[in-house]
Amino acid sequence: MGSREVTEQLDWNGKKVTVAGLGVSGIPAARVLHGLGALVTVVNDGDDERSRAQAAELEAEGITVRLGDGATLPAGTELIVTTPGWRPDKPLFTAAAEAGVEIWGDVELAWRLRGPGAAPWLAVTGTNGKTTTVRMLASILEAAGLRTAAVGNIGVSLLDAVLGDEPYDVLAVELSSYQLHWAPSVRVHSGAVLNLAPDHLDWHGSMEAYAADKGRIYEGNQVACVYNVADKATEDLVREADVEEGCRAIGFTLGTPGPSELGVVEGILVDRAFVENRQKNAQELAEVSDVQPPAPHNIANALAAAALARAYGVDAKAVRDGLKAFRPDPHRIELVEEVQGVAYVDDSKATNTHAAEASLAAYDPIVWIAGGLAKGATFDELVQKSAKRLRGAVLIGADRALIREALARHAPEVPVVDLDRTDTGAMSEAVREATRLAHAGDTVLLAPACASMDMFTNYNKRGEAFADAVRALAATGDA
């Protein structure tokens, strides 16, 4: 198993630190830094009722808060700790660069605060599949008897994980491109990039900058850089990374694996990377049926999780036991009901075209419910790849016309229902229309390929609305 790392301890007493942004990572960072003796000022763009309530709590603890002014660098600032959502082109960061002030994210702060003998990090990034893969990895590590947690973008707070009284053996860490951008010194035991597709380009500025930030996960890897054989861009990032001597490139593939790869042979997940004589030998890890759901992209997630666990020294039995025990979070290819031979599947988490493509590839034939906020995406490639699987499409949300036009260009024979409403009740009508189009043996699939905020608070609420509508339809017998 991997060894614990020794980290440099910083003197925070009296250090003037500016925390950029309130919220789920800003508030804990401010409190932790204040507790370490730093002189903390929190700056926040917003000045609404919620922000004022949060500010009042922090100020009662002795932390300075400036609301409605996130652009000005407080005098004497020696370090900025930013929440992930703040874009790199913010005036505050421009001012910091001109003043020679370092900028860290919450992940960088957690990395710097690790104590002596800190638990190694096994880290995952990618456009899609991060959360599922990290939770699979944590399940495998637990099956191996290790004290671990799924942390980072999910689960336990990274700050809580590194500062807790009971040390972890190893951490399964989800890292977004935002977090990696602000994490210059993070050096993980082993890291994986699952896939790369255009996303968050408004934040990063370009696909190249987005990919470069994802690639930071490989910098300084000690044992393995795990990449997707089917996505050459991920392998290119491995080639560009500066890693420790002896660190290996490990591929995962849905096909037969070559040496130094994990893959699938006749329904079996196999390892040809962490075995003796990998030119000739392979280790059986699990069956495809041990992974739920066994959709292709979820098998890829399982292989990536297995690769990281094997890099840490976990045996094959723990990989199998961990994958069998794992159940995905709600709204990720979740079967809601099967009614009169039609399956209703909730993949509301498919908030971009790359995720929707993976979801659509798992079923045939499909009545597709799609639409929402496109976030600058185009849909021609998605429709071209999925057209033959489509029985029909029901479109909802603010940017549904973009999908309708792509369907007209590349799948003109597919019947389309365009719901000209963006209230939350539209989902019930969408399910009714999809049911009307579906035949026995079909799948009605909510895979919106868009963000949800035009109609719903988040993708969870969108998925719940879909599930509620399906159950109501089943209860009335109208399905």
LINMO-V776664 format. One record per residue. N is the residue number from 1. RES is the residue in one letter. SS is DSSP state (helix for helix, strand for strand, loop for the rest). PHI is phi in whole degrees, -180 to 180 (999 if undefined). D_CENTER is the distance of its C-alpha to the mean C-alpha in Angstrom with 1 decimal. Layout:
n = [N;N]
res = [RES;RES]
ss = [SS;SS]
phi = [PHI;PHI]
d_center = [D_CENTER;D_CENTER]
//
This chain:
n = [1;2;3;4;5;6;7;8;9;10;11;12;13;14;15;16;17;18;19;20;21;22;23;24;25;26;27;28;29;30;31;32;33;34;35;36;37;38;39;40;41;42;43;44;45;46;47;48;49;50;51;52;53;54;55;56;57;58;59;60;61;62;63;64;65;66;67;68;69;70;71;72;73;74;75;76;77;78;79;80;81;82;83;84;85;86;87;88;89;90;91;92;93;94;95;96;97;98;99;100;101;102;103;104;105;106;107;108;109;110;111;112;113;114;115;116;117;118;119;120;121;122;123;124;125;126;127;128;129;130;131;132;133;134;135;136;137;138;139;140;141;142;143;144;145;146;147;148;149;150;151;152;153;154;155;156;157;158;159;160;161;162;163;164;165;166;167;168;169;170;171;172;173;174;175;176;177;178;179;180;181;182;183;184;185;186;187;188;189;190;191;192;193;194;195;196;197;198;199;200;201;202;203;204;205;206;207;208;209;210;211;212;213;214;215;216;217;218;219;220;221;222;223;224;225;226;227;228;229;230;231;232;233;234;235;236;237;238;239;240;241;242;243;244;245;246;247;248;249;250;251;252;253;254;255;256;257;258;259;260;261;262;263;264;265;266;267;268;269;270;271;272;273;274;275;276;277;278;279;280;281;282;283;284;285;286;287;288;289;290;291;292;293;294;295;296;297;298;299;300;301;302;303;304;305;306;307;308;309;310;311;312;313;314;315;316;317;318;319;320;321;322;323;324;325;326;327;328;329;330;331;332;333;334;335;336;337;338;339;340;341;342;343;344;345;346;347;348;349;350;351;352;353;354;355;356;357;358;359;360;361;362;363;364;365;366;367;368;369;370;371;372;373;374;375;376;377;378;379;380;381;382;383;384;385;386;387;388;389;390;391;392;393;394;395;396;397;398;399;400;401;402;403;404;405;406;407;408;409;410;411;412;413;414;415;416;417;418;419;420;421;422;423;424;425;426;427;428;429;430;431;432;433;434;435;436;437;438;439;440;441;442;443;444;445;446;447;448;449;450;451;452;453;454;455;456;457;458;459;460;461;462;463;464;465;466;467;468;469;470;471;472;473;474;475;476;477;478;479]
res = [M;G;S;R;E;V;T;E;Q;L;D;W;N;G;K;K;V;T;V;A;G;L;G;V;S;G;I;P;A;A;R;V;L;H;G;L;G;A;L;V;T;V;V;N;D;G;D;D;E;R;S;R;A;Q;A;A;E;L;E;A;E;G;I;T;V;R;L;G;D;G;A;T;L;P;A;G;T;E;L;I;V;T;T;P;G;W;R;P;D;K;P;L;F;T;A;A;A;E;A;G;V;E;I;W;G;D;V;E;L;A;W;R;L;R;G;P;G;A;A;P;W;L;A;V;T;G;T;N;G;K;T;T;T;V;R;M;L;A;S;I;L;E;A;A;G;L;R;T;A;A;V;G;N;I;G;V;S;L;L;D;A;V;L;G;D;E;P;Y;D;V;L;A;V;E;L;S;S;Y;Q;L;H;W;A;P;S;V;R;V;H;S;G;A;V;L;N;L;A;P;D;H;L;D;W;H;G;S;M;E;A;Y;A;A;D;K;G;R;I;Y;E;G;N;Q;V;A;C;V;Y;N;V;A;D;K;A;T;E;D;L;V;R;E;A;D;V;E;E;G;C;R;A;I;G;F;T;L;G;T;P;G;P;S;E;L;G;V;V;E;G;I;L;V;D;R;A;F;V;E;N;R;Q;K;N;A;Q;E;L;A;E;V;S;D;V;Q;P;P;A;P;H;N;I;A;N;A;L;A;A;A;A;L;A;R;A;Y;G;V;D;A;K;A;V;R;D;G;L;K;A;F;R;P;D;P;H;R;I;E;L;V;E;E;V;Q;G;V;A;Y;V;D;D;S;K;A;T;N;T;H;A;A;E;A;S;L;A;A;Y;D;P;I;V;W;I;A;G;G;L;A;K;G;A;T;F;D;E;L;V;Q;K;S;A;K;R;L;R;G;A;V;L;I;G;A;D;R;A;L;I;R;E;A;L;A;R;H;A;P;E;V;P;V;V;D;L;D;R;T;D;T;G;A;M;S;E;A;V;R;E;A;T;R;L;A;H;A;G;D;T;V;L;L;A;P;A;C;A;S;M;D;M;F;T;N;Y;N;K;R;G;E;A;F;A;D;A;V;R;A;L;A;A;T;G;D;A]
ss = [loop;loop;loop;loop;strand;loop;loop;loop;loop;loop;loop;loop;loop;loop;loop;strand;strand;strand;strand;strand;loop;loop;loop;loop;loop;helix;helix;helix;helix;helix;helix;helix;helix;helix;helix;loop;loop;loop;strand;strand;strand;strand;strand;strand;loop;loop;loop;loop;helix;helix;helix;helix;helix;helix;helix;helix;helix;helix;helix;helix;loop;loop;loop;strand;strand;strand;strand;loop;loop;loop;loop;loop;loop;loop;loop;loop;loop;loop;strand;strand;strand;strand;loop;loop;loop;loop;loop;loop;loop;loop;helix;helix;helix;helix;helix;helix;helix;helix;helix;loop;loop;strand;strand;strand;strand;helix;helix;helix;helix;helix;helix;helix;helix;loop;loop;loop;loop;strand;loop;strand;strand;strand;strand;strand;strand;loop;loop;loop;loop;helix;helix;helix;helix;helix;helix;helix;helix;helix;helix;helix;helix;helix;helix;loop;loop;loop;loop;loop;loop;strand;strand;strand;loop;loop;loop;strand;loop;helix;helix;helix;helix;helix;helix;loop;loop;loop;loop;loop;loop;strand;strand;strand;strand;strand;loop;loop;helix;helix;helix;helix;helix;loop;loop;loop;loop;loop;loop;loop;loop;strand;strand;strand;strand;loop;loop;loop;loop;loop;loop;loop;helix;helix;helix;helix;loop;loop;helix;helix;helix;helix;helix;helix;helix;helix;helix;helix;helix;helix;loop;loop;loop;loop;loop;strand;strand;strand;strand;strand;loop;loop;loop;helix;helix;helix;helix;helix;helix;helix;helix;helix;loop;loop;loop;loop;loop;loop;loop;strand;strand;strand;strand;strand;loop;loop;loop;loop;loop;loop;loop;loop;strand;strand;strand;strand;strand;loop;loop;strand;strand;strand;strand;loop;loop;loop;loop;loop;loop;loop;loop;loop;loop;loop;strand;strand;strand;strand;strand;helix;helix;helix;loop;loop;loop;loop;loop;helix;helix;helix;helix;helix;helix;helix;helix;helix;helix;helix;helix;helix;helix;helix;helix;loop;loop;loop;loop;helix;helix;helix;helix;helix;helix;helix;helix;helix;helix;loop;loop;loop;loop;loop;loop;loop;loop;strand;strand;strand;strand;strand;strand;loop;loop;strand;strand;strand;strand;strand;loop;loop;loop;loop;loop;loop;helix;helix;helix;helix;helix;helix;helix;helix;loop;loop;loop;loop;loop;strand;strand;strand;strand;strand;loop;loop;strand;loop;loop;loop;loop;loop;loop;helix;helix;helix;helix;helix;helix;helix;helix;helix;helix;strand;strand;strand;strand;strand;strand;loop;loop;loop;loop;helix;helix;helix;helix;helix;helix;helix;helix;helix;helix;helix;loop;loop;loop;loop;strand;strand;strand;strand;loop;loop;loop;loop;loop;loop;loop;helix;helix;helix;helix;helix;helix;helix;helix;helix;helix;helix;helix;loop;loop;loop;loop;loop;strand;strand;strand;strand;loop;loop;loop;loop;strand;loop;loop;loop;loop;loop;loop;loop;helix;helix;helix;helix;helix;helix;helix;helix;helix;helix;helix;helix;helix;helix;helix;helix;helix;helix;loop;loop;loop]
phi = [999;-67;-90;-73;-105;-101;-124;-74;-96;-98;-93;-95;-61;79;-74;-87;-118;-103;-100;-94;103;-81;118;-65;-108;-68;-65;-60;-62;-61;-66;-62;-64;-61;-64;-85;101;-73;-93;-103;-121;-100;-113;-146;-65;-78;-142;-96;-61;-65;-62;-65;-67;-64;-62;-61;-63;-68;-65;-65;-91;98;-102;-79;-130;-117;-95;73;-146;-95;-100;-95;-79;-59;-57;82;-58;-103;-158;-111;-114;-108;-74;-61;-74;-72;-71;-64;-91;-63;-56;-58;-76;-61;-63;-65;-62;-65;-91;73;-93;-69;-123;-116;-94;-65;-68;-61;-60;-60;-60;-72;-92;-60;-85;-58;68;-64;-65;-65;-109;-107;-119;-132;-138;146;-69;-138;94;-60;-64;-60;-65;-65;-70;-61;-61;-62;-64;-66;-63;-64;-64;-84;84;-95;-83;-146;-158;-84;-135;101;-76;-141;61;-67;-62;-60;-62;-63;-65;-84;-105;-65;-71;-98;-70;-84;-78;-162;-117;-97;-117;-91;-126;-84;-62;-61;-65;-65;-57;-102;-127;-67;-110;-64;-135;-92;-60;-150;-135;-134;-110;-75;-172;-138;-147;-56;-164;55;-69;-65;-81;-84;97;-164;-63;-63;-68;-61;-63;-62;-67;-60;-65;-60;-64;-85;-61;74;-57;-95;-118;-147;-108;-94;-132;-98;-58;-79;-127;-57;-60;-71;-68;-60;-65;-63;-61;-84;-81;-98;-115;-73;-55;93;-67;-113;-87;-123;-95;-126;-148;-81;-98;-70;-77;-88;-57;66;-135;-112;-161;-127;-131;49;79;-119;-80;-129;-117;-117;-113;-111;-135;-73;51;-68;-67;-119;-107;-144;-111;-70;-108;-167;-96;-54;-69;-76;-100;-121;-75;-83;-68;-52;-69;-77;-64;-61;-58;-63;-66;-65;-62;-63;-61;-66;-64;-65;-61;-85;101;-74;-81;-64;-62;-67;-61;-63;-62;-67;-69;-66;-80;-76;-128;-69;-65;-59;71;-123;48;-102;-72;-84;-156;-118;-128;50;81;-107;-90;-111;-118;-101;-124;-59;-68;-75;-94;-141;-68;-64;-66;-65;-60;-63;-67;-63;-71;-89;-138;-173;-83;-130;-103;-99;-102;-144;122;146;-95;-76;56;85;-77;-117;-122;-61;-64;-60;-66;-56;-72;-106;-54;-69;-90;-89;-83;-173;-142;-122;-110;-131;94;-64;-108;-63;-60;-63;-74;-58;-67;-66;-64;-62;-76;-116;-146;-64;-82;-80;-66;-126;-108;-105;-90;-86;-158;-125;-77;-65;-68;-60;-65;-62;-66;-62;-66;-62;-66;-64;-61;-62;-82;-80;-113;-56;95;-84;-119;-88;-118;-85;-139;-65;63;-145;-72;-104;-70;-71;-124;-132;-63;-163;-67;-62;-64;-63;-64;-64;-63;-63;-63;-62;-65;-64;-66;-65;-66;-65;-68;-84;78;-87;-68]
d_center = [26.0;24.6;26.6;25.8;25.7;28.1;27.0;29.2;30.0;30.3;33.1;31.6;34.9;36.0;33.2;32.5;28.7;27.3;24.0;22.5;21.3;21.6;18.8;16.3;16.3;19.6;21.9;21.1;21.3;24.6;26.0;25.2;26.8;29.7;30.3;30.5;33.3;31.6;33.0;30.0;29.9;27.0;27.0;25.4;25.8;26.2;29.4;29.0;30.1;26.8;26.6;30.3;29.9;27.1;29.3;32.3;30.7;29.7;33.1;34.8;33.3;34.6;31.7;32.5;30.5;31.1;29.9;30.1;30.3;27.1;28.8;31.5;31.2;33.0;36.1;35.9;32.1;31.4;27.6;24.8;21.7;19.3;16.4;13.3;14.2;17.7;18.3;20.1;23.1;23.9;27.7;27.0;25.3;28.1;30.6;29.0;29.0;32.7;33.5;31.9;29.5;26.3;22.9;20.3;16.9;16.3;14.7;17.9;20.0;18.8;19.4;22.9;23.7;23.3;26.7;29.0;27.8;24.1;21.7;20.0;16.3;14.5;11.3;8.3;6.6;6.7;6.7;5.8;5.7;3.7;4.7;7.8;8.6;8.7;10.7;12.8;13.5;14.6;16.8;18.4;19.1;20.7;22.7;24.0;25.4;23.2;22.4;18.6;15.7;11.9;11.4;9.8;7.2;8.5;12.0;14.7;15.0;15.1;18.5;19.8;18.8;20.7;23.5;24.1;27.6;26.7;25.0;22.2;22.9;19.4;15.9;12.6;10.4;6.6;7.3;6.4;9.3;11.1;11.3;12.4;14.9;16.6;16.6;19.7;21.0;18.1;19.2;17.4;19.3;17.1;13.9;12.0;10.7;9.8;10.9;11.8;12.8;14.0;11.7;12.4;15.7;17.6;16.0;16.3;19.6;19.3;17.4;19.0;17.9;14.2;14.6;16.6;14.1;11.6;14.7;15.5;13.6;16.6;19.2;21.6;20.0;22.8;22.6;20.1;17.9;16.0;15.7;15.7;19.4;18.8;17.0;19.6;17.7;15.6;19.1;20.5;18.2;19.4;23.0;22.6;21.3;23.9;23.5;25.9;28.9;28.3;24.5;23.9;21.8;20.5;19.6;18.2;19.7;20.4;24.0;26.6;25.3;27.5;28.3;25.3;22.9;21.5;22.1;23.8;27.6;29.3;26.6;26.0;23.0;24.9;24.6;26.8;25.2;26.1;29.5;33.0;34.4;31.2;33.5;35.0;33.1;29.9;28.6;27.7;24.5;24.0;24.8;22.5;23.7;22.3;18.8;18.0;17.7;19.0;17.6;17.4;13.7;13.3;16.1;14.4;11.4;14.4;16.2;13.6;13.5;17.2;17.7;16.3;18.3;21.3;21.0;21.5;24.5;23.5;26.0;25.6;26.6;23.8;21.2;22.9;23.4;19.8;18.5;21.4;20.6;16.9;16.3;13.1;12.1;14.2;13.6;11.9;15.0;17.1;20.9;22.6;26.2;28.4;31.4;34.5;32.7;29.7;26.2;24.0;20.2;17.6;14.3;13.9;10.1;11.1;11.2;12.0;14.5;12.6;10.9;14.3;16.1;14.6;15.5;18.9;19.6;19.6;22.6;26.1;27.7;25.5;26.2;23.2;22.3;20.5;20.5;19.5;18.6;18.2;16.9;19.3;18.2;21.0;21.3;24.2;22.4;20.3;23.6;25.6;23.4;23.4;26.8;28.7;26.6;27.1;29.9;29.2;26.8;26.7;25.3;24.5;23.3;24.3;23.4;24.5;27.3;25.1;24.1;27.7;29.1;26.9;28.1;31.6;31.5;29.9;30.5;33.7;34.8;31.9;32.9;30.8;31.0;30.2;29.9;31.2;29.8;26.8;27.7;25.7;28.5;27.6;25.2;28.3;30.2;27.4;27.4;31.2;31.3;28.9;31.1;34.1;32.7;31.5;33.8;33.8;31.4;28.9;25.4;24.6;20.9;18.9;16.3;16.8;15.1;15.3;14.2;16.3;18.0;21.2;22.1;19.8;18.4;14.9;13.4;14.5;18.0;18.1;17.3;19.9;22.4;22.1;22.6;25.5;27.1;27.0;28.6;31.1;32.1;32.5;34.6;36.9;37.4;36.8;34.0]
//
